[in-house]
């Protein structure tokens, strides 16, 4: 079955990874960033080798977000970010094909163990089954 596994973050978290600390988001060193990328790269390699990885991507910072909604007249209204610095947004995802929810939960537990600086906020790893057509409703 296919699952979408997601991680979250805030604009402040992205800034902290660039060395700009704020309350609740301590500055990351280059070593911290390298450790995080090494951890995620190892997970991606293992998932690719096992055949469970369909896709996985980290997303750009929330400040680079664009919103498209409909105005009262039905025409598109476009607004560029940023989000508030404390609002949690999707920071990255994996689209996986796993034998069971238990298996994807094991993978999520490994993702949750990603190294980060002391005092950094820990976000849940979110797992959602991918529907296979309307029959799953």
Buried (B, 14 or more C-beta within 10 A) or exposed (E): EBBBBBBBBBBBBBBBBEEEBBEBBBBBEEEBBEBBEEBBEEBEEEBEEEEBBBEBEEBEBBEEBEEEEEEEEEEEEEEEBEBEBBEBBEBBBBBBBBEEEEBBBEBBEBBEEBEBBEEBBEBEBEBEEEEEEEEEE
